[in-house]
Amino acid sequence: MGKGDLRTRRGKIFRGTHGNARSRKREKALKRKRGKEGQSTGKEGQGTGKVGAKPA
């Protein structure tokens, strides 16, 4: 069971494919979870949000 075995996660990573052993939804969820930890949107305290509004 190694890189040549397409039924294992390692084999799918090596081949660059997805399937039951390596689903795409799981990867997206992990990336979203990692991205939210310790990061802000950077939009706090930046005006009213109106387009074209002039600063006071």
N, CA, C and O atoms as CSV, one atom per row, in Angstrom:
chain,resi,resn,atom,element,x,y,z
A,1,MET,N,N,0.843,-1.176,0.000
A,1,MET,CA,C,0.000,0.000,0.000
A,1,MET,C,C,0.890,1.242,0.000
A,1,MET,O,O,1.391,1.680,1.036
A,2,GLY,N,N,1.060,1.773,-1.166
A,2,GLY,CA,C,1.898,2.956,-1.246
A,2,GLY,C,C,1.404,3.907,-2.306
A,2,GLY,O,O,0.203,4.036,-2.546
A,3,LYS,N,N,2.352,4.572,-2.936
A,3,LYS,CA,C,1.992,5.599,-3.913
A,3,LYS,C,C,1.303,5.023,-5.147
A,3,LYS,O,O,0.551,5.727,-5.822
A,4,GLY,N,N,1.547,3.780,-5.440
A,4,GLY,CA,C,0.952,3.176,-6.629
A,4,GLY,C,C,-0.454,2.657,-6.418
A,4,GLY,O,O,-1.141,2.323,-7.383
A,5,ASP,N,N,-0.893,2.583,-5.175
A,5,ASP,CA,C,-2.215,2.035,-4.869
A,5,ASP,C,C,-3.257,3.145,-4.932
A,5,ASP,O,O,-3.282,4.024,-4.070
A,6,LEU,N,N,-4.109,3.110,-5.939
A,6,LEU,CA,C,-5.093,4.173,-6.142
A,6,LEU,C,C,-6.228,4.147,-5.131
A,6,LEU,O,O,-7.023,5.085,-5.077
A,7,ARG,N,N,-6.319,3.094,-4.330
A,7,ARG,CA,C,-7.395,3.026,-3.344
A,7,ARG,C,C,-7.025,3.714,-2.032
A,7,ARG,O,O,-7.871,3.863,-1.151
A,8,THR,N,N,-5.776,4.130,-1.898
A,8,THR,CA,C,-5.346,4.775,-0.658
A,8,THR,C,C,-5.217,6.281,-0.858
A,8,THR,O,O,-5.108,6.769,-1.983
A,9,ARG,N,N,-5.233,6.994,0.243
A,9,ARG,CA,C,-5.100,8.453,0.208
A,9,ARG,C,C,-3.761,8.855,-0.405
A,9,ARG,O,O,-3.699,9.771,-1.226
A,10,ARG,N,N,-2.697,8.172,-0.008
A,10,ARG,CA,C,-1.359,8.490,-0.516
A,10,ARG,C,C,-1.279,8.276,-2.027
A,10,ARG,O,O,-0.655,9.066,-2.736
A,11,GLY,N,N,-1.901,7.223,-2.510
A,11,GLY,CA,C,-1.912,6.956,-3.945
A,11,GLY,C,C,-2.654,8.035,-4.714
A,11,GLY,O,O,-2.255,8.410,-5.816
A,12,LYS,N,N,-3.739,8.533,-4.127
A,12,LYS,CA,C,-4.514,9.579,-4.793
A,12,LYS,C,C,-3.759,10.908,-4.794
A,12,LYS,O,O,-3.814,11.651,-5.774
A,13,ILE,N,N,-3.060,11.209,-3.709
A,13,ILE,CA,C,-2.248,12.428,-3.661
A,13,ILE,C,C,-1.145,12.352,-4.718
A,13,ILE,O,O,-0.889,13.326,-5.426
A,14,PHE,N,N,-0.495,11.194,-4.821
A,14,PHE,CA,C,0.580,10.998,-5.791
A,14,PHE,C,C,0.064,11.165,-7.216
A,14,PHE,O,O,0.735,11.756,-8.061
A,15,ARG,N,N,-1.126,10.644,-7.474
A,15,ARG,CA,C,-1.720,10.686,-8.811
A,15,ARG,C,C,-2.404,12.022,-9.100
A,15,ARG,O,O,-2.579,12.395,-10.260
A,16,GLY,N,N,-2.788,12.738,-8.045
A,16,GLY,CA,C,-3.459,14.019,-8.224
A,16,GLY,C,C,-4.947,13.882,-8.469
A,16,GLY,O,O,-5.567,14.760,-9.069
A,17,THR,N,N,-5.529,12.770,-8.000
A,17,THR,CA,C,-6.956,12.547,-8.200
A,17,THR,C,C,-7.678,12.602,-6.867
A,17,THR,O,O,-7.055,12.711,-5.810
A,18,HIS,N,N,-9.007,12.525,-6.931
A,18,HIS,CA,C,-9.835,12.542,-5.731
A,18,HIS,C,C,-10.769,11.350,-5.775
A,18,HIS,O,O,-10.927,10.711,-6.815
A,19,GLY,N,N,-11.387,11.053,-4.646
A,19,GLY,CA,C,-12.332,9.943,-4.573
A,19,GLY,C,C,-12.750,9.720,-3.141
A,19,GLY,O,O,-12.659,10.628,-2.314
A,20,ASN,N,N,-13.213,8.505,-2.835
A,20,ASN,CA,C,-13.682,8.206,-1.484
A,20,ASN,C,C,-12.572,8.328,-0.451
A,20,ASN,O,O,-12.823,8.762,0.674
A,21,ALA,N,N,-11.364,7.956,-0.808
A,21,ALA,CA,C,-10.254,8.018,0.140
A,21,ALA,C,C,-9.729,9.438,0.310
A,21,ALA,O,O,-9.015,9.731,1.269
A,22,ARG,N,N,-10.082,10.312,-0.618
A,22,ARG,CA,C,-9.580,11.696,-0.584
A,22,ARG,C,C,-10.608,12.603,-1.250
A,22,ARG,O,O,-10.536,12.867,-2.450
A,23,SER,N,N,-11.553,13.071,-0.464
A,23,SER,CA,C,-12.631,13.866,-1.047
A,23,SER,C,C,-12.266,15.340,-1.096
A,23,SER,O,O,-11.440,15.805,-0.311
A,24,ARG,N,N,-12.870,16.069,-2.006
A,24,ARG,CA,C,-12.600,17.492,-2.172
A,24,ARG,C,C,-13.279,18.321,-1.088
A,24,ARG,O,O,-12.718,19.321,-0.641
A,25,LYS,N,N,-14.474,17.928,-0.658
A,25,LYS,CA,C,-15.207,18.689,0.344
A,25,LYS,C,C,-14.420,18.775,1.646
A,25,LYS,O,O,-14.402,19.827,2.285
A,26,ARG,N,N,-13.780,17.706,2.041
A,26,ARG,CA,C,-13.010,17.674,3.281
A,26,ARG,C,C,-11.847,18.661,3.215
A,26,ARG,O,O,-11.571,19.366,4.185
A,27,GLU,N,N,-11.175,18.708,2.084
A,27,GLU,CA,C,-10.044,19.627,1.932
A,27,GLU,C,C,-10.502,21.078,2.026
A,27,GLU,O,O,-9.835,21.896,2.661
A,28,LYS,N,N,-11.630,21.407,1.403
A,28,LYS,CA,C,-12.136,22.777,1.451
A,28,LYS,C,C,-12.500,23.162,2.871
A,28,LYS,O,O,-12.229,24.283,3.303
A,29,ALA,N,N,-13.113,22.236,3.602
A,29,ALA,CA,C,-13.507,22.514,4.980
A,29,ALA,C,C,-12.276,22.763,5.843
A,29,ALA,O,O,-12.286,23.655,6.691
A,30,LEU,N,N,-11.221,21.988,5.637
A,30,LEU,CA,C,-9.995,22.169,6.417
A,30,LEU,C,C,-9.342,23.510,6.096
A,30,LEU,O,O,-8.842,24.188,6.993
A,31,LYS,N,N,-9.345,23.894,4.831
A,31,LYS,CA,C,-8.754,25.180,4.450
A,31,LYS,C,C,-9.534,26.335,5.057
A,31,LYS,O,O,-8.944,27.306,5.531
A,32,ARG,N,N,-10.880,26.231,5.043
A,32,ARG,CA,C,-11.710,27.285,5.626
A,32,ARG,C,C,-11.457,27.391,7.120
A,32,ARG,O,O,-11.375,28.491,7.665
A,33,LYS,N,N,-11.334,26.253,7.778
A,33,LYS,CA,C,-11.126,26.250,9.226
A,33,LYS,C,C,-9.778,26.884,9.560
A,33,LYS,O,O,-9.685,27.686,10.490
A,34,ARG,N,N,-8.739,26.532,8.812
A,34,ARG,CA,C,-7.408,27.099,9.051
A,34,ARG,C,C,-7.397,28.596,8.778
A,34,ARG,O,O,-6.726,29.344,9.490
A,35,GLY,N,N,-8.120,29.045,7.770
A,35,GLY,CA,C,-8.138,30.448,7.384
A,35,GLY,C,C,-8.820,31.334,8.405
A,35,GLY,O,O,-8.438,32.494,8.560
A,36,LYS,N,N,-9.821,30.820,9.107
A,36,LYS,CA,C,-10.575,31.629,10.063
A,36,LYS,C,C,-9.830,31.831,11.374
A,36,LYS,O,O,-10.049,32.835,12.052
A,37,GLU,N,N,-8.963,30.911,11.744
A,37,GLU,CA,C,-8.270,30.990,13.028
A,37,GLU,C,C,-7.265,32.136,13.029
A,37,GLU,O,O,-6.297,32.121,12.269
A,38,GLY,N,N,-7.498,33.122,13.881
A,38,GLY,CA,C,-6.529,34.188,14.078
A,38,GLY,C,C,-6.480,35.232,12.983
A,38,GLY,O,O,-5.582,36.074,12.980
A,39,GLN,N,N,-7.414,35.202,12.058
A,39,GLN,CA,C,-7.413,36.204,11.002
A,39,GLN,C,C,-8.703,36.998,11.054
A,39,GLN,O,O,-9.784,36.446,11.257
A,40,SER,N,N,-8.574,38.307,10.867
A,40,SER,CA,C,-9.759,39.155,10.797
A,40,SER,C,C,-10.007,39.512,9.342
A,40,SER,O,O,-9.154,39.281,8.485
A,41,THR,N,N,-11.166,40.070,9.068
A,41,THR,CA,C,-11.499,40.438,7.697
A,41,THR,C,C,-10.778,41.698,7.261
A,41,THR,O,O,-10.650,41.956,6.064
A,42,GLY,N,N,-10.303,42.490,8.217
A,42,GLY,CA,C,-9.585,43.713,7.889
A,42,GLY,C,C,-10.511,44.865,7.560
A,42,GLY,O,O,-10.054,45.901,7.076
A,43,LYS,N,N,-11.806,44.709,7.811
A,43,LYS,CA,C,-12.774,45.752,7.478
A,43,LYS,C,C,-13.308,46.468,8.709
A,43,LYS,O,O,-14.162,47.344,8.579
A,44,GLU,N,N,-12.835,46.125,9.885
A,44,GLU,CA,C,-13.319,46.783,11.094
A,44,GLU,C,C,-12.853,48.233,11.122
A,44,GLU,O,O,-11.669,48.520,10.941
A,45,GLY,N,N,-13.793,49.137,11.350
A,45,GLY,CA,C,-13.451,50.546,11.514
A,45,GLY,C,C,-13.074,51.264,10.243
A,45,GLY,O,O,-12.250,52.178,10.277
A,46,GLN,N,N,-13.648,50.880,9.128
A,46,GLN,CA,C,-13.325,51.542,7.873
A,46,GLN,C,C,-14.545,52.246,7.299
A,46,GLN,O,O,-14.991,51.892,6.208
A,47,GLY,N,N,-15.085,53.207,7.981
A,47,GLY,CA,C,-16.156,54.035,7.440
A,47,GLY,C,C,-17.520,53.395,7.499
A,47,GLY,O,O,-17.756,52.438,8.236
A,48,THR,N,N,-18.423,53.958,6.691
A,48,THR,CA,C,-19.823,53.543,6.720
A,48,THR,C,C,-20.128,52.419,5.756
A,48,THR,O,O,-21.157,51.759,5.894
A,49,GLY,N,N,-19.273,52.183,4.791
A,49,GLY,CA,C,-19.513,51.148,3.816
A,49,GLY,C,C,-20.260,51.637,2.593
A,49,GLY,O,O,-20.569,50.840,1.707
A,50,LYS,N,N,-20.562,52.935,2.519
A,50,LYS,CA,C,-21.260,53.486,1.361
A,50,LYS,C,C,-20.263,53.735,0.240
A,50,LYS,O,O,-19.153,54.217,0.471
A,51,VAL,N,N,-20.669,53.406,-0.962
A,51,VAL,CA,C,-19.804,53.602,-2.114
A,51,VAL,C,C,-19.802,55.079,-2.493
A,51,VAL,O,O,-20.863,55.688,-2.631
A,52,GLY,N,N,-18.628,55.648,-2.659
A,52,GLY,CA,C,-18.509,57.039,-3.075
A,52,GLY,C,C,-18.667,58.044,-1.953
A,52,GLY,O,O,-18.710,59.246,-2.216
A,53,ALA,N,N,-18.754,57.600,-0.723
A,53,ALA,CA,C,-18.906,58.529,0.404
A,53,ALA,C,C,-17.576,59.230,0.664
A,53,ALA,O,O,-16.522,58.594,0.670
A,54,LYS,N,N,-17.631,60.533,0.878
A,54,LYS,CA,C,-16.416,61.300,1.136
A,54,LYS,C,C,-16.101,61.276,2.627
A,54,LYS,O,O,-17.004,61.404,3.453
A,55,PRO,N,N,-14.830,61.115,2.977
A,55,PRO,CA,C,-14.467,61.140,4.400
A,55,PRO,C,C,-14.668,62.531,4.987
A,55,PRO,O,O,-14.494,63.535,4.296
A,56,ALA,N,N,-15.031,62.587,6.247
A,56,ALA,CA,C,-15.331,63.869,6.912
A,56,ALA,C,C,-14.085,64.677,7.165
A,56,ALA,O,O,-14.163,65.776,7.714
